[in-house]
């Protein structure tokens, strides 16, 4: 498994965290509150989220070959929720 992290600047981090977790809860295992969340994908990938007043912190774990695709899936969903602002994702791979 590989890991990538991103810190996304937004004052709506808690709202987006909750929207993403609620959206995924219909088909996946999710846990969340206003400050932290987790989504477990059927593929075995996992997304951990943390919200503070200025940023949404994302930690994505997936198979090496699926990591980049999962980064896109997560970013695309969050961008749809944040249609009023432009979110920037700079994923950093972890060793």
Residue pairs with C-beta under 8 A, 6 or more apart in sequence:
1 44
1 61
1 62
1 63
1 64
2 61
2 62
2 63
2 64
2 67
2 93
2 94
3 59
3 60
3 61
3 67
3 93
3 94
4 59
4 60
4 67
4 71
4 91
4 92
4 93
4 94
5 57
5 58
5 59
5 60
5 91
5 92
5 94
6 57
6 58
6 60
6 71
6 75
6 89
6 90
6 91
6 92
7 55
7 56
7 57
7 58
7 90
8 55
8 56
8 57
8 58
8 78
8 87
8 88
8 89
9 54
9 55
9 87
9 88
10 16
10 54
10 55
10 56
10 82
10 85
10 87
11 53
11 54
12 82
12 85
13 51
13 52
13 53
13 54
13 55
13 56
14 34
14 35
14 51
15 81
16 51
16 56
16 78
16 81
16 82
17 32
17 34
17 35
17 36
17 37
17 49
17 50
17 51
17 56
18 32
18 34
18 37
19 81
20 37
20 39
20 49
20 74
20 77
20 78
20 81
21 30
21 31
21 32
21 37
21 38
21 39
21 49
22 30
22 32
23 77
23 81
24 30
24 39
27 42
28 39
28 40
28 41
28 42
29 39
29 40
30 37
30 38
30 39
30 40
31 37
31 38
32 38
32 49
34 51
35 50
35 51
35 52
36 48
36 49
36 50
36 51
37 48
37 49
38 46
38 47
38 48
38 49
39 46
39 47
39 49
40 46
41 47
41 62
41 70
43 62
43 63
43 66
43 70
44 62
44 63
45 60
45 61
45 62
45 63
45 66
45 70
46 60
46 61
46 62
47 58
47 59
47 60
47 61
47 70
47 74
48 58
48 59
48 60
48 61
49 56
49 57
49 58
49 59
50 56
50 57
51 57
56 78
58 74
60 67
60 70
60 71
60 74
60 91
62 70
67 93
71 89
71 91
75 87
75 89
78 87
78 89
79 87
